[in-house]
Amino acid sequence: MKRFLLFCFGLIVSLGFFTQCSDDPTGVGSEYLEANSWIRSQMANYYYWNFVVPRMAPGNLPPEQFFEEILYATDGFSYMTDDAETLLNELNGSQYSSGFSPAILSFSDRDQLFMVVKYVYPDSPAEEVGLQRGDIILSVNGQTLNSTNYQELLQINGTVTYGLGSYSVNQETQQASITDLDSVISVQKEILQLDPVITTKVIEKEGKRIGYLFYAQFIDGTADIFINRLNERLAELKAQQIDELVIDLRYNPGGRITAASRFANALVPLETAQNKEVFVEFEYNSLLENFYQNTEGADSENLFLRFQEGPVSMGLDRVYILTTNQTASASELLINGLKPYMEVITVGSNTLGKYYGSFVITGTFQNPPVYYAILPVTLKYLNANEETDFIEGLEAQIDASENILSPKPLGDPTDPLLEAAIFDILGQTVAAKPMSSRHTPSLSWYPILSNQLQSNAWFIQD
């Protein structure tokens, strides 16, 4: 991480002659001038749409407001935080957490908010107290969830008490409802190293051995611990002589591009990796593009990321990937980057549609330090066929959906997304479900900051 930040700092110095130190043009104070000048300088150098960055920084606007005001009109991805240290820890897999992934939801026709457990990390405090996928939470430490407090409630530290609810559907009206169980569960939050491989298994169906792997986010971990564990789990699946592989990215918001490229190295045909074919091409603003071409050459690793032979090669001609509109960023890069070289069958629904990446830039190396971190959109990526700009997301080739309020366990062959993949593998069609079992309520999903960080956190150098 530090090497990446040092790389950024060195690049800032190299490009410094393009940007000038700014004075306060407002004439009404300089309370925020130091931080805003730093923000303006970084954005002028790295921001993909740097032509919108002003030539001077104001001293009277809070940095968060200044950052938001200079973003390009269509940019919904760039992010800023005033706590660089926490951000960097989270992006490296160290999180203050109880060990479960929450979704914040409401019925589309109602205002009531509730939390749903999407999955639980193995051996975590959440698992120890019995929280399971699909559990519904209505309150945190006695406070009912609503649209103004849920982000704050998600950040509560120490021992957290959750008020539980239950989901039901009126069989006559098909009206879904959430009711309070008048029951609570308490769980301790602590610093956890959260391995993104939640579960793997082998499913045997009609003579086929189908490997399944759920992957939560693209992170390397300290000393590449999570990459090494991923390779170990893939090697275990390969050793069990699987015929097909299903990778579950349905909730994966993205993360580090190094993790995505190493995962891709294990999936792509071995010959492609050995030939070091192009995995993705990066496109930057003209300033940064020219810098890389002039200093590193037209084949720079910052312009083209290539496959490399890794410790594991799955030896498969195709892969199934489970997707939803929460599948974003590095997840989409993995799918799109593999497509020119092997059959990639997506199952579920369209992905988010994020073909941009970010550098993580902090001011902690400044003198005096600026304790902000910004994740501006820095690049757009293309695969080897120059495919990009999938605004509506990458299309699911096989449609399937789950009811998150009544989900199957991850890896259960009757889970609707995994079931659809298995049926396609077997050359079959998923049988129609009875009306009572296929009611899926219309839900509104609320953004969660940790997911936004992961989807924005792409690193080009380490």
N, C-alpha and C positions, 0 to 999 in steps of 0.2 A: 504493500500500500504506500509506504513512504517513498519507495522508488518511483512509483507512478506520480506522486505529488512532486517529487523533485524534478521529474521529467517535465511536468507542467511548468514548474517554476523556471527551469532552464529555457523552455520554449518562450515563456513570457519575456524573459530577458532578451532572447534573440529577436523577438518581434517588437520589442519595446519602442523602436524608432518609428513605428507606425502610429503609436498612440501617445498623446501628449498629456501631461499632468493637467488636471482641470481646476479652475477657480470657480468659486460660487457665483453663478450668473444672476442669482436672484437679489443679492445685496441685502438679504434679510436674515443672515446668520449662517453658521457653519457647523452646527451640532452634528450633522451626519455626513459632512463633506468627505472625511477620510474613508468611511465605509463605502459611500456612493462612488467615490473616485475609483476605488478598487473594483467595484462591481462594473462600472462603465468600461474600465480598461480590459477586464477579462472578457466581457461581452463583445467588445470591439475586435478582440483577437480571435475568439473561438466561436461565437454565436453563428449558427448556420445562416441566419438572416441579419448579419451584422450591419447591413446598410441602413437599418432602422435605428441603430444605436446613436444617441446624440453625441455631439463633439465635446460637450461639457456636462459635468455632474452637478446637480443642485446640492446645497448644504442643508436645506430646510425640509426635505422629504424623508420620512423614515425609510430605511433601506428596502424593506419589504415592498413598500408602495412604489418606490422608484423602480425596483426590479420588475414588478408587474406592469408598470406603465410603459416600459420600453420593449416589451415583448411584441413580436410580430402578431398580427391580428388573428391568424389561424393557429397559433402555437398554443396547444393545450397541454403540453408535456413538460416544459421547463419548470424547474422547481428551485426553491431557496429555503434554507433553514438557518437559524441563529445558533445552532448547536452542532458544530462540525464534528466534535468528538463522538457524540452518540451516533450520528449518521454513519461515520466510518466504521464504528463497531458493528452496527447492524448490517452494513453491506458486506462485512467479512464473516457474517454468520453468528456473531455474538449478540444476543438479544436479551433484554430484560423482559421475561415472558413466563407464563405458566405452562406454555407448551401446546397451545391449540391455535388454529387459524379461524378467526371469526368472520362471519358475514353479517352486515347490518342491513336489515330488510324491512319493508312494509308491504302490505297488500296495496296494489296500485289504486284501489278505490277507497283507501282508508289511511288515517294519519298515524296509527299505532306502529311504533318501531319495536323491533325485537332482534336479538342476536341469535345466529345459528352457528353451531360448531361444524365447520366444513370437514376438518380432520384433526386428529390428535397426534402429536409426535410421540413415538415410542419412548418409554422410560422417563417420561416427563412428569412434573407434579400434577398436570391435568389428568394424565392417564392413571396416576396413582390414586386419585380421589374418585375415579370412575366416570369422568366426562367422556362422552362418545360422540362420534359423528352423528349429526342430526339433532343433538340436544338443543333445546330452545331456551334462551335466557331473556327475561323481561326486565330485570333490574340489576344494578351493580351497587353493592354496599347500600342497598335500600333505596337508591335513586332510580326511578323509572326512566328508561331510555327515551330520548326524544331527539329531534333533528338538531338541536342547539347544544346538547351536552354529550352526545355519544362519543365524539373524538376525545373529549376530556376524560370520560369514564374509562375509555380503553387504555388510558395512560396511567391509571391509578397504580401505585406501587404497594409492595408488601403483601399481606394476606387480603385477598379479594373474595367477597361473598356474592354469589350469583343467585338471583331468584329465578326459579325454573318455571317453564310453561309447557303446554302440550298443544299439539296440532290435531285438528279433526275436520272432517267434511260432513256436512249434513247430506245424507244420501237422497233426500227428496228434493232439496233446493240446489244441491251441489255448491253450497256456500261454505267456504273455508273459514276457519276461525282459530284463534290462539287464546287459550284460557290459562289463568294463573293456577299453578299446582299448589300454591301455598307451601312450597318446599324450597330450601336453599342448599347450596353446596359451597364450601369454602376451599380455596386453593391458594397456594403460596406462589408469588412471582419471584424469580431469581434470574441471575445471569446464566443463560443456557447457550450451549453450542448446538444448534438445531440442524441435524443432518437432513438434507433435502430429499434423500431417498426414504420415503415413509414406509413403503412395503414393496416386496417382490414376491411373485409366486409363479408356478407353472400349472397351467390348466390343461387337462387331457380331455379332448373331445373327438370322438370318431376317428381315432388313429392319429390325430394331430396333437403335437405338444406346443402349447402357446404360452410364451413368456409374457409376463405382465410386470411393469415397473411404474410406480407412481413417483413423480418428481415434482417437488414443491417450488423450488426456485433455483436459479443458476448462480451458485456461489462456490468459490474454491475452498474457503476455510483456511485457517492458519496452517502454513506449511503444506498447502494443498490437501489437507486431510479429507475434505469432502469429495474432491476429485478422485483421490485414491480409493475411497470407499465406493464411489460410483463404479469405478473400474472393477473393483472386487465383486460387486453385485452383478455386473454384466458378465464377468467371467464365470460366476456361479450359474447364471442362466445358460450360458453357452455350454458349460460342462454337462448340463442336463439335456443337451442335444435338442434344443427347441427348434421347431420348424418355422415359427412366426414370432414376432415381437410386437407387443402393444405397449406404447409409452403414454402414460396418462399425464397430460399437461393442462387439464381442464381448468385448474385454478392458478396456474403458474404465471405470475405477472412479469417475469423476466429476471434480470440480474446481470451478472458479469459476462461479458462476451468471451473471456478466456474459458469460462466453464462451458459455454455453448459450443465453442470450437473444439474443445477436447471431447465433449460428448459426441459431436458430429464425427470426429476422427474414428470413434469406435463403431459408428453405424454405417458409414459410407463403405462401399466395396474397397477391399484392401488395395487393389491396383490403383484406384483413384487417389488414395492416401499416399501410396508410394510414389506416384507421379507428381505429387504436390500440386494438384489442380486447384483452381480458384474456388474457395468457399464463398467469400463475399468480396465485393468491391465497395470502397467508401468514397463518398463525395462530400466535400467540405465547402466553406466559403472560399472565394478566390484567393484571399490572403493565405489561408492555411494550406489550401491545395498547392499553391505555388511554392510555399515554404517546403513542403514535403518533397515535391518534385525536384526542386533546386538543391536541396541538401541531402536527400536520400535516394534520388533517382526515380524514374517512372515506375519501377517495380517495387517501390517501398512497401514494407509490411504495414505501414499506416495507410496505404492506398489499396492494397490487396491482401486479404488474409487467406492463406492457403491451407489445405488439408495437410496433416502430418501423420505418419505412421505412429500409432500409440501402442500401449501395452496390451490392448484388447482390440480385436476385430471380430465383430459378430458374424461376419460371413453370410449375410442375408441379402437377398435382392430387393426386398421391400420391407417397409415398416409401417405399422398403423399408429396414428397419433390421435388421442382423444382431445378435443378442443371445445372451448366455449368462448364467449366474448370477454372472458377474463384471461384468456390465453394471449399474452402480449409480449412485445419487445423481443428479448432474446429467444423466447419460445418461437415467435414467428420467424426470427432469423434462422433458427435451426431447421424449421420446416422448409422455408424458402431456399436456403442454401443447399439442402440435400436434394431438392427436386430435380435439378439437371442431371443427377448421377444415379438415382435409384427411384423406384416407385414409392411414393409417400402417399398413403391413403389417410385422409383426415375424416374423423368420425365425430359427430356432435353438432355443433353450430359454428358459424363464422367466428374467426378470431377478432381481436380488438381493432387491428389495422394501424399498427405503429411501426413504421419503417424508418424511424429516426433513432439515433443514439446520442448519448451525452457523455462528456467528460465530467468527472467530479473534481471541482476546483475549490480549494479551501484557502483562506487567508492566514492560516496559523503560522506560515513561514514568513509572513510580512514582518517588518520591524518599524513601528510596533505592530503586533499581530492583530488581525481582523478575524473575530471568531464566527465568521459566517462560512457557509458552504453553498455553492451554487451548482446546479446541474442543468446548464443550458443545453438545448438541442444543438449539437455540434456537428452532426453528420447525418446523411441519408445513405442507406445501403441498398445495393443491388446484388442479385445472385449472378452466377456465371452466364445466364441467359439475359442479363440486364433487366430482370423483372423487379419492379418496385411499384410504389404509389398504389398499393392495394387499400384504398381509402375505406372500403366496406369490409376490410379484413380478408384473410385467406379463406376461401370458401370451403365449407365442409362438404366432402364428396358423398358422405353418407349421413343423412339427417337422423339425429337422436337427441333426446333431452331427458333430464332427470327432474324429479321433484325434490329440491334441496330440503324441504320440510319433512320428507319421509324417505330418506336416501337408503340405498343399499350400502353395505360395507365396501370399502375400496378393495377391488380385486374379486368381488363376488361376481360370478359369471352371469347372474341375473340383473346386475346393474345395467340400466338401459344403454349407456354408451358402450360399455365393454361387451354387452350382449350383441349389439349391432355389429361390432368388429368381429366377434367370433362367428356370427352367422355369415358374414361376408367371406371370412376365411374358409368356411365350410361350403360356400356356394349356395347358401340358403337365404331365405327372407324372414325377417323377424315377424313372428305371428302377431296378429292384432290382439291388443289387450282388451279385457272387459272394461266397460265405461267406468266402473267403480275403482279400477286400479290405475287408470291413466289420467285421472283428473290432476291437472297441474295448474295451481293458482297463478294469476298474473301478479308478479312481484316487482317492486322497485328496489334496486340495489344502491346503497349509499357508499361513497368513496371512503377508503381507509388509508391513512397516511403511509403506513408501512408498505402497502401494496404499491402506492405511487412511487415511493423511493426505489423499490425493486425494479419497477418497469422503466424507470428513468436511469438506472445506474449501470451504464456501460463503460467499460474501461478498455482503452486501446493499447496502452503500454503497462507493463508491470515491472 
